[in-house]
Amino acid sequence: MTSTQASTQDRRTFAIIAHPDAGKTTLTEKLLLFGGAIHTAGEVKARGQNRRARSDWMKIEQQRGISVTSSVMTFETQGLTFNLLDTPGHEDFSEDTYRTLTAVDSAVMVLDAARGIEAQTLKLFEVCRLRNVPIITFINKVDRDGRDGFSLLDEVADQLQLDVCPMSWPIGMGADFEAIYDLDRNRLTQPIRGEDAIVTQCTGTDDPQLDALLTPAGVKLFREEVELAQGGYSTWDAERYRAGDLTPVYFGSALREFGISELIDALARFAPGPRVQPATPQPVSPEDPNVTGFIFKVQANMNPMHRDRIAFMRLCSGRFRRGMKLNQVGTGKSIAVHSPILFFAHEREVVDDAFPGDIIGIPNHGTLRVGDTLTDGPPVSITGLPNFAPEILRRVVLKDPTKTKQLRKALDDMAEEGVTQVFHPNIGSQWIVGVVGQLQLDVLISRLEAEYRVDAALEPSPWDTARWIASDDPAIMKAFADTHRSTTATDRDGAAVFMAKSGWDLNYAVERNPGIRFTATKERE
């Protein structure tokens, strides 16, 4: 086995997906704590501010207590390298979340024990299903009043069409919560007020120790429930989990630090290492000797003092070494990567080498964009990172006309990052910004002010939706453009876009122009 193959098998690149307020940010913090990346739970809190994880570094995130941009955190434990991608939990940020999920090999789905599967959880799960990403389920907040374990497991099985395998079980819920029992390793974890939890190794659920450690009512109910759970749900099957057909389920409390070590153990033991990536002309295997990676995110101004721009690259194959030159597929440009970065949220360090599964940051000045593939071998393009048609279109109104240059720079930067899309109407000079959800507009205005010192406002645009247009016949395309100059625009790549005032207008245009393709997604070529 080569050193590259060994290092590849030691990588666990995963995301955490959840509905807002399910406890994702707290779980992220505790995974870093238990993984040894931080030393105290309070270490991720900002002085004098409300609690927030290190992954929430943007001003609007600190103000609202939500995650609106994906972060990367790398840490090592149990002899493995974990790359944790903390995705936005807000429903408006499905596009950024989708791109982030293209860069992971597995996911942890966090459910609130009182609310179960919610709308955003379902959306994110469907994205994972599209890519057959295996999922570990963590049912959080079992120390609060919530639904019983059977109801939650049944909901996962029914709504997500997944077989479930309970790997741990709570003894009591809410006010009756006593402990968590690890069914896989037969370990009982009990909370002790003001002290660290007590972990007891057992011989099984019939171990007499349990009678001494738990209340009579608690141990009796626990044994009855476990017997039903183990008889009524699927047994563990690693292959079915990795195929995306079965989810192991763990119960716990991120806030009180129960079930965290079991979750890390599960990621270490069960989660897959780097997987084969879809690409043209052929898929890219992590065992391929050539270095290949793709850009799934670009973030500007993580350090506003230096106006930096970092492209996040998922390494898919080969051993990357600092200083090596990679070809940007599509443009043919050669890029020397002198200062590759590993991340701990907004903190970073330069690294000398990286392996498949790793996420590295490449400082650049607008050279790299989302969807780019980099390689030192034959041209190959990683697929499956589209742009999505915006659901909200707005005009940008500049309050100080002397800031036009700064506004153009800011909009170009944020379009490159995928925060917004920018369209240039063929008639008229005002730029149109398009976003997937309302919160992205708030992020746009906040960042214009905080990072670019641009005071701007948004006003309604005449258009309701947009679609990319193309045709196999240049004459048909030219005729359409000539007769629809007032309703067409170009995006920042120069691609043609049709702007519709309503869904009815869009459908009418589609019906009247069978030679034109109207698409809601666009992949980089």
Beta strands, then each sheet from edge to edge (+ up, - down):
strand 1: 11-18
strand 2: 71-77
strand 3: 80-86
strand 4: 106-112
strand 5: 135-140
strand 6: 163-166
strand 7: 168-171
strand 8: 179-182
strand 9: 187-192
strand 10: 195-201
strand 11: 246-251
strand 12: 279-280
strand 13: 292-300
strand 14: 309-317
strand 15: 320-321
strand 16: 325-328
strand 17: 333-336
strand 18: 341-344
strand 19: 347-350
strand 20: 353-354
strand 21: 359-363
strand 22: 373-375
strand 23: 381-382
strand 24: 387-388
strand 25: 392-398
strand 26: 421-425
strand 27: 432-435
strand 28: 456-460
strand 29: 465-470
strand 30: 488-491
strand 31: 496-500
strand 32: 517-519
strand 33: 521-522
sheet 1: 2+ 3- 1- 4- 5- 11- 6-
sheet 2: 7+ 8- 9+ 10-
sheet 3: 12+ 23-
sheet 4: 17+ 16- 22+ 13- 14+ 21-
sheet 5: 15+ 20-
sheet 6: 18+ 19-
sheet 7: 24+ 33-
sheet 8: 28+ 25- 27+ 26- 30+ 31- 29+ 32-
end
